[in-house]
Amino acid sequence: MKTLRQFVGFIFVLSLISCNLPQISSETITPPAALPVTDLPQPSSPTKINSPTPSLPPEHHIAIRVVNRVGEFYNRETGEKFIPRGMNYIRLGPQKKVDGSSTFGHSLFDPGSYNSLRVSADLAKMHSDGYNVVRVFLSPDTMGSMSGDFSSVYIENIVEFLKFAESNQMYVMFTLDWIPGGKYGEILSADCCKTFALMNANFLPPAGLRANKAFFRDFASELIKQGAPTEYIWSYELRNEMFYDMDQPPLSFLSGKVATANGKTYDMSSADDKMKMIEENNVFWLDSVRAAILEVDPTVLVSVGFFHPQLPNRSRVGDPRFVVSEPAIWRSQVDFVDLHAYPGFELNLKQHVENFGINGMEAKPIVMGEFGGEISRFSSIQDAASKLVNWQVESCTYGFDGWIFWTWDLTEQPDFFNALMKDGAINGVLAPIVRPDSCSR
């Protein structure tokens, strides 16, 4: 839906998978000998990552409790209910990858591009307008180093950002489209690319699970090690928008059997078995990566994001990206789910909710981590502002518990309104200082 961001994410994928994609195969795939076909392993006992475990960090301020069977965010420090309202804070620009080649992507924390004065002023402005959360992207192309570890400057920039967040009482969600290369790419490549390719290589095979567990555990550990105010991290979001590639192995196979990270084997000649493979591994992957993070940061919230699935309300016709959000909402242990829904496209909000499979979920909080306005779909910015307020208010009736607008001030994506355009026309109706009750016009 967000054309430029989709292009950026696609470039990430192509630049990080350094192998040729196979043609659709009808051969039988023999499960690796090291993968026993057994009952589903328990994600609560994740594979240990060979990295040092630091002392436990401070308790995170934002947590979740269930009141009268309804899940809600609250602040441990005050005991008060916490309603996330914030902004996607995005910078896009040219980047120099670790290998010296050039790309274009999420550049907020990039060495040489990160702007302390601008960041400090922007977070102060968000705080003064009443916002309490900010969502930022990590860049797989620039956060690593030649040694395979994290770029020290990149991490320093993140630590400073968290300190600015602390001083402005803002809580940070870290998200990403792909994990860095280096040692994480080496781990992931063990099961790429004949049987598992592109996004499927992250979410289905054992190596993809190991690589993602290692990255998130190491990233959380590094922030703790560097003395960042990690209590101001609202959530580690395991993916900005999680999906599977139906036109890539193994989902493109018409026959053969494939063993996956959960220890089970699935028949690729059966559409039902393919769906079972996706749904069961979706939950297993989310729970396993979450457990790896909690080993080093036990009180942080872990989330995952989705754009809307294609059914039951037919949409995104011809798009090979397959989204399955219902298992994450209902069966996974992720603390909350982030669903992206934009007004003006092919689905209304009720249809979005039906496709996501929310189905009246109350115990697990649901956040609209992206909503915004593509300029061509509105008669004016005032029209967009009015419809965005209506969209937010309507979402309350479907159980949404928080909202993050796309975007604060992103001029690098000229086809979308940002909150500050035209003297802040959109910010002027979304800001909590103007509308304290997000569910009221």
C-alpha positions as CSV (number, residue, x, y, z in Angstrom):
1,M,0.0,0.0,0.0
2,K,2.9,2.4,0.8
3,T,4.5,2.2,-2.6
4,L,7.9,3.7,-1.8
5,R,8.3,1.6,1.4
6,Q,7.4,-1.6,-0.4
7,F,10.1,-0.8,-2.9
8,V,12.6,-0.2,-0.2
9,G,11.7,-3.5,1.5
10,F,12.0,-5.3,-1.8
11,I,15.5,-3.9,-2.3
12,F,16.4,-5.0,1.2
13,V,15.4,-8.6,0.4
14,L,17.2,-8.8,-2.9
15,S,20.4,-7.3,-1.5
16,L,20.5,-9.7,1.4
17,I,19.7,-13.0,-0.2
18,S,22.9,-13.8,-2.2
19,C,21.8,-16.9,-4.0
20,N,19.9,-17.8,-7.1
21,L,16.2,-18.5,-6.8
22,P,15.2,-22.0,-8.1
23,Q,12.4,-22.6,-10.6
24,I,9.2,-24.2,-9.3
25,S,10.1,-27.7,-8.5
26,S,8.2,-30.9,-8.4
27,E,11.0,-33.0,-6.9
28,T,10.7,-34.6,-3.5
29,I,12.5,-32.6,-0.9
30,T,14.3,-34.8,1.6
31,P,14.2,-33.4,5.2
32,P,17.7,-32.8,6.6
33,A,18.8,-35.7,8.8
34,A,19.1,-33.3,11.8
35,L,15.4,-32.6,11.7
36,P,13.5,-35.3,13.4
37,V,9.8,-35.5,12.6
38,T,8.4,-35.2,16.1
39,D,5.7,-33.5,18.0
40,L,5.9,-29.7,18.1
41,P,8.8,-28.5,20.3
42,Q,8.1,-26.1,23.1
43,P,9.2,-22.6,22.3
44,S,9.5,-21.8,26.0
45,S,12.8,-23.7,25.8
46,P,14.6,-21.9,22.9
47,T,17.9,-22.9,21.5
48,K,20.6,-21.1,23.4
49,I,22.5,-18.4,21.6
50,N,26.2,-18.3,22.1
51,S,26.4,-14.7,23.3
52,P,27.1,-13.3,26.8
53,T,24.0,-12.6,28.9
54,P,24.3,-9.2,30.7
55,S,22.8,-8.4,34.0
56,L,19.0,-7.9,33.9
57,P,17.9,-4.4,32.8
58,P,15.5,-2.2,34.6
59,E,11.9,-3.1,34.5
60,H,10.1,-1.7,31.4
61,H,7.5,1.0,32.3
62,I,4.8,-0.1,29.8
63,A,3.2,-3.4,30.5
64,I,-0.1,-5.2,29.8
65,R,-2.8,-6.3,32.2
66,V,-6.2,-7.8,31.8
67,V,-9.1,-6.0,33.5
68,N,-12.5,-7.7,33.3
69,R,-11.2,-9.9,30.5
70,V,-10.0,-6.9,28.5
71,G,-6.3,-6.4,27.9
72,E,-4.9,-2.9,28.3
73,F,-1.5,-1.2,28.4
74,Y,-0.6,0.4,31.6
75,N,2.4,2.2,33.2
76,R,4.0,0.2,36.0
77,E,5.4,3.4,37.5
78,T,2.0,5.1,37.9
79,G,-0.4,2.2,37.7
80,E,-2.4,4.3,35.1
81,K,-3.8,3.0,31.9
82,F,-1.6,3.8,28.9
83,I,-3.1,4.5,25.5
84,P,-0.4,4.5,22.8
85,R,-0.8,7.5,20.5
86,G,2.2,8.4,18.4
87,M,4.0,8.8,15.2
88,N,6.1,6.8,12.7
89,Y,9.3,8.7,12.7
90,I,11.0,7.9,9.4
91,R,13.9,9.0,7.4
92,L,14.6,7.6,3.9
93,G,17.7,8.2,2.0
94,P,20.7,6.9,0.1
95,Q,22.8,4.5,2.2
96,K,26.2,2.9,2.0
97,K,26.1,-0.8,2.8
98,V,28.7,-2.6,4.9
99,D,30.3,-4.0,1.7
100,G,30.6,-0.4,0.2
101,S,27.8,-0.7,-2.3
102,S,24.9,1.8,-2.4
103,T,21.2,1.4,-1.7
104,F,18.2,3.4,-0.5
105,G,16.3,2.8,2.7
106,H,15.6,3.6,6.3
107,S,18.4,6.0,7.3
108,L,17.3,7.5,10.6
109,F,20.2,6.0,12.6
110,D,22.8,5.9,9.9
111,P,26.3,7.1,10.7
112,G,26.8,10.4,9.0
113,S,23.0,10.9,8.5
114,Y,21.6,10.8,12.1
115,N,20.8,14.4,13.2
116,S,20.8,14.9,16.9
117,L,19.4,18.4,16.9
118,R,16.5,17.5,14.6
119,V,15.7,14.3,16.6
120,S,15.7,16.1,19.9
121,A,13.5,18.9,18.6
122,D,11.1,16.5,16.9
123,L,10.6,14.3,20.0
124,A,10.1,17.4,22.2
125,K,7.4,18.6,19.8
126,M,5.7,15.3,19.8
127,H,5.7,15.3,23.6
128,S,4.3,18.8,23.7
129,D,1.5,17.7,21.4
130,G,0.6,14.9,23.8
131,Y,2.0,11.9,21.9
132,N,3.6,9.1,24.0
133,V,5.0,6.6,21.5
134,V,7.2,6.7,18.5
135,R,7.9,4.0,16.0
136,V,11.3,3.8,14.2
137,F,12.9,1.4,11.6
138,L,16.2,-0.3,11.9
139,S,18.3,-0.7,8.7
140,P,19.7,-4.1,7.9
141,D,22.1,-2.4,5.5
142,T,23.8,0.0,7.8
143,M,23.5,-1.3,11.4
144,G,26.2,-4.0,10.9
145,S,30.0,-3.8,10.6
146,M,32.6,-5.6,8.6
147,S,33.4,-7.8,11.6
148,G,29.8,-9.1,11.6
149,D,28.9,-7.3,14.8
150,F,26.9,-4.1,15.2
151,S,28.2,-0.7,14.0
152,S,29.3,1.1,17.2
153,V,28.2,4.4,15.8
154,Y,24.8,3.1,14.8
155,I,24.2,1.7,18.3
156,E,25.5,5.0,19.8
157,N,22.8,6.9,17.8
158,I,20.1,4.5,19.0
159,V,21.2,4.9,22.6
160,E,21.1,8.7,22.2
161,F,17.7,8.5,20.6
162,L,16.4,6.5,23.6
163,K,17.9,9.1,26.0
164,F,16.0,11.8,24.0
165,A,12.9,9.6,24.3
166,E,13.4,9.4,28.1
167,S,13.7,13.1,28.5
168,N,10.4,13.6,26.6
169,Q,8.6,10.7,28.2
170,M,8.2,9.0,24.8
171,Y,8.2,5.2,24.4
172,V,9.9,3.6,21.4
173,M,8.9,0.7,19.2
174,F,11.8,-0.7,17.1
175,T,10.7,-2.4,13.9
176,L,12.4,-3.7,10.7
177,D,11.8,-5.4,7.4
178,W,14.8,-7.7,7.4
179,I,17.6,-8.7,9.7
180,P,21.2,-7.6,9.0
181,G,23.6,-9.7,7.0
182,G,27.0,-10.5,8.5
183,K,26.9,-13.4,10.9
184,Y,23.1,-13.3,10.9
185,G,23.1,-13.7,7.1
186,E,25.5,-16.6,7.4
187,I,23.2,-18.4,9.8
188,L,20.1,-17.7,7.6
189,S,21.9,-18.9,4.4
190,A,22.3,-22.4,5.7
191,D,18.7,-23.2,4.6
192,C,18.6,-20.9,1.6
193,C,17.7,-20.9,-1.2
194,K,16.7,-24.2,-2.9
195,T,14.0,-25.2,-0.4
196,F,13.4,-21.9,1.3
197,A,13.7,-18.5,-0.4
198,L,13.1,-14.8,0.4
199,M,10.7,-14.2,3.3
200,N,10.0,-17.9,3.6
201,A,13.7,-18.4,4.4
202,N,13.2,-16.3,7.6
203,F,10.0,-17.8,8.9
204,L,9.9,-21.5,7.9
205,P,13.3,-23.3,8.2
206,P,15.5,-23.9,11.3
207,A,18.3,-21.6,10.1
208,G,15.9,-18.7,9.6
209,L,14.6,-19.1,13.1
210,R,18.2,-19.4,14.5
211,A,19.2,-16.2,12.7
212,N,16.3,-14.1,13.9
213,K,16.6,-15.3,17.5
214,A,20.3,-14.5,17.4
215,F,19.8,-11.0,16.0
216,F,17.0,-9.9,18.4
217,R,18.8,-11.4,21.4
218,D,22.1,-9.7,20.4
219,F,20.4,-6.4,19.7
220,A,18.5,-6.3,23.0
221,S,21.7,-7.4,24.8
222,E,23.8,-4.7,23.1
223,L,21.4,-1.9,24.2
224,I,21.5,-3.1,27.8
225,K,25.3,-3.4,27.6
226,Q,25.6,0.2,26.4
227,G,23.6,1.5,29.3
228,A,20.6,2.7,27.2
229,P,17.4,3.6,29.1
230,T,15.8,0.4,27.9
231,E,12.8,1.0,30.1
232,Y,11.7,3.5,27.4
233,I,11.5,0.8,24.8
234,W,7.8,0.1,24.4
235,S,8.3,-2.9,22.1
236,Y,10.6,-5.0,19.9
237,E,8.4,-5.6,16.8
238,L,9.6,-8.8,15.2
239,R,8.6,-7.6,11.7
240,N,7.1,-4.4,10.4
241,E,4.8,-6.4,8.2
242,M,5.1,-10.2,8.3
243,F,4.2,-12.2,5.2
244,Y,5.2,-15.2,3.1
245,D,6.1,-15.4,-0.5
246,M,3.7,-17.8,-2.3
247,D,5.7,-17.7,-5.5
248,Q,8.9,-18.8,-3.8
249,P,10.1,-22.2,-2.4
250,P,8.7,-24.1,-0.7
251,L,5.3,-22.6,-1.1
252,S,5.7,-22.6,-4.9
253,F,6.4,-26.4,-4.9
254,L,3.7,-28.6,-6.3
255,S,4.9,-31.8,-4.7
256,G,7.5,-33.1,-2.2
257,K,7.7,-33.0,1.5
258,V,9.4,-30.2,3.5
259,A,10.6,-30.2,7.1
260,T,10.4,-26.9,9.0
261,A,11.7,-25.3,12.2
262,N,8.9,-26.7,14.4
263,G,10.1,-30.3,13.6
264,K,7.1,-31.2,11.5
265,T,7.0,-32.3,7.8
266,Y,4.4,-31.0,5.4
267,D,3.2,-32.2,2.0
268,M,3.6,-29.6,-0.7
269,S,1.1,-31.3,-3.0
270,S,-1.7,-30.4,-0.5
271,A,-3.0,-26.9,-0.2
272,D,-4.3,-27.7,3.2
273,D,-0.9,-28.9,4.4
274,K,0.8,-25.7,3.0
275,M,-1.7,-23.6,5.0
276,K,-1.1,-25.8,8.1
277,M,2.7,-25.3,7.6
278,I,2.3,-21.5,7.5
279,E,0.0,-21.2,10.5
280,E,1.8,-23.6,12.8
281,N,5.2,-22.2,12.0
282,N,3.9,-18.6,12.3
283,V,3.0,-19.2,15.9
284,F,6.1,-21.3,16.6
285,W,8.4,-18.7,15.1
286,L,6.8,-15.7,16.9
287,D,6.9,-17.5,20.3
288,S,10.4,-18.7,19.9
289,V,11.9,-15.4,18.9
290,R,9.9,-13.7,21.7
291,A,11.3,-16.2,24.2
292,A,14.9,-15.5,23.0
293,I,14.4,-11.7,23.7
294,L,12.9,-12.3,27.1
295,E,16.0,-14.3,28.1
296,V,17.9,-11.1,28.2
297,D,15.2,-8.5,28.7
298,P,12.4,-10.3,30.6
299,T,9.9,-7.4,30.9
300,V,9.9,-5.9,27.4
301,L,6.9,-6.2,25.2
302,V,7.2,-8.1,21.9
303,S,4.9,-7.5,19.0
304,V,4.5,-8.1,15.3
305,G,3.0,-6.1,12.4
306,F,0.8,-7.1,9.5
307,F,-0.9,-5.5,6.5
308,H,-4.3,-6.9,5.6
309,P,-4.8,-10.5,4.3
310,Q,-6.5,-11.0,0.9
311,L,-9.6,-12.8,2.2
312,P,-12.4,-13.1,3.1
313,N,-13.0,-9.7,1.5
314,R,-11.2,-10.1,-1.8
315,S,-8.3,-7.6,-2.1
316,R,-4.7,-7.3,-3.2
317,V,-5.6,-9.5,-6.2
318,G,-2.4,-10.9,-7.8
319,D,-0.2,-10.0,-4.9
320,P,2.0,-13.1,-4.1
321,R,2.6,-11.9,-0.5
322,F,0.5,-14.1,1.7
323,V,-0.4,-12.6,5.1
324,V,-1.8,-14.7,8.0
325,S,-2.5,-12.6,11.0
326,E,-5.2,-14.6,12.8
327,P,-2.9,-17.2,14.4
328,A,-0.7,-14.4,15.8
329,I,-3.7,-12.7,17.3
330,W,-5.3,-15.7,18.8
331,R,-2.6,-18.4,19.3
332,S,0.8,-16.8,19.7
333,Q,2.4,-15.4,22.8
334,V,3.3,-12.1,21.3
335,D,2.2,-9.4,23.7
336,F,0.2,-7.4,21.2
337,V,-0.4,-7.2,17.5
338,D,0.1,-4.2,15.2
339,L,-2.3,-4.0,12.3
340,H,-1.9,-1.6,9.4
341,A,-5.0,-0.1,7.9
342,Y,-5.2,2.9,5.6
343,P,-8.5,4.7,4.6
344,G,-9.2,5.3,0.9
345,F,-8.1,2.0,-0.5
346,E,-10.1,-1.0,-1.5
347,L,-11.3,-2.1,1.9
348,N,-13.3,-0.2,4.5
349,L,-12.4,-0.6,8.1
350,K,-15.0,-3.3,8.9
351,Q,-13.6,-5.3,6.0
352,H,-10.0,-4.8,7.2
353,V,-11.0,-6.1,10.6
354,E,-12.7,-9.2,9.1
355,N,-9.6,-9.9,6.9
356,F,-7.2,-9.5,9.9
357,G,-9.3,-12.1,11.9
358,I,-9.7,-9.9,15.0
359,N,-13.0,-11.7,15.6
360,G,-13.7,-9.8,18.8
361,M,-10.3,-10.3,20.4
362,E,-10.3,-8.4,23.8
363,A,-7.6,-10.0,25.9
364,K,-4.7,-9.2,23.6
365,P,-4.3,-5.5,22.8
366,I,-4.5,-4.5,19.1
367,V,-2.6,-1.4,17.9
368,M,-3.0,0.4,14.5
369,G,0.7,0.9,14.0
370,E,0.2,2.5,10.7
371,F,-2.6,4.6,9.3
372,G,-2.3,7.5,7.0
373,G,-3.3,9.2,3.8
374,E,-2.1,8.8,0.2
375,I,-2.5,12.2,-1.4
376,S,-4.2,11.0,-4.6
377,R,-7.1,9.4,-2.6
378,F,-8.4,12.6,-1.0
379,S,-9.7,15.9,-2.4
380,S,-7.6,17.9,0.0
381,I,-5.5,17.6,3.1
382,Q,-8.5,18.9,5.1
383,D,-10.6,16.0,3.6
384,A,-7.9,13.6,4.6
385,A,-7.7,15.0,8.1
386,S,-11.4,14.6,8.6
387,K,-11.5,11.1,7.3
388,L,-8.5,10.0,9.3
389,V,-10.2,11.2,12.5
390,N,-13.3,9.2,11.5
391,W,-11.1,6.2,10.8
392,Q,-9.5,6.4,14.2
393,V,-12.8,6.9,16.0
394,E,-14.5,4.0,14.2
395,S,-11.5,1.7,15.0
396,C,-12.4,2.0,18.7
397,T,-15.6,0.0,18.1
398,Y,-13.5,-2.9,16.8
399,G,-11.2,-3.0,19.8
400,F,-8.1,-1.0,18.7
401,D,-6.1,0.2,21.7
402,G,-3.5,2.5,20.2
403,W,-2.7,4.4,17.0
404,I,0.6,5.5,15.3
405,F,0.2,7.8,12.3
406,W,2.3,7.4,9.1
407,T,4.3,9.7,9.3
408,W,5.5,12.7,11.4
409,D,7.4,14.7,8.8
410,L,8.5,12.4,6.0
411,T,9.1,14.5,2.9
412,E,11.0,11.8,1.2
413,Q,7.7,10.0,0.4
414,P,5.9,12.8,-1.5
415,D,2.8,10.7,-2.4
416,F,1.6,10.6,1.3
417,F,0.5,13.4,3.6
418,N,2.6,13.8,6.7
419,A,1.4,15.2,10.0
420,L,3.1,18.6,9.7
421,M,2.2,19.4,6.1
422,K,0.1,22.6,5.4
423,D,0.8,24.1,8.9
424,G,0.1,20.8,10.6
425,A,-3.4,20.3,9.2
426,I,-3.4,16.6,10.2
427,N,-1.5,16.9,13.4
428,G,-4.0,19.6,14.4
429,V,-6.8,17.0,14.5
430,L,-4.9,13.9,15.6
431,A,-2.7,15.3,18.4
432,P,-3.8,14.2,21.9
433,I,-3.5,17.8,23.2
434,V,-6.3,18.7,20.7
435,R,-8.3,15.5,21.0
436,P,-7.6,13.9,24.4
437,D,-10.1,11.2,23.7
438,S,-9.0,9.2,20.7
439,C,-12.4,7.6,20.4
440,S,-14.3,10.8,20.1
441,R,-14.4,13.5,17.4
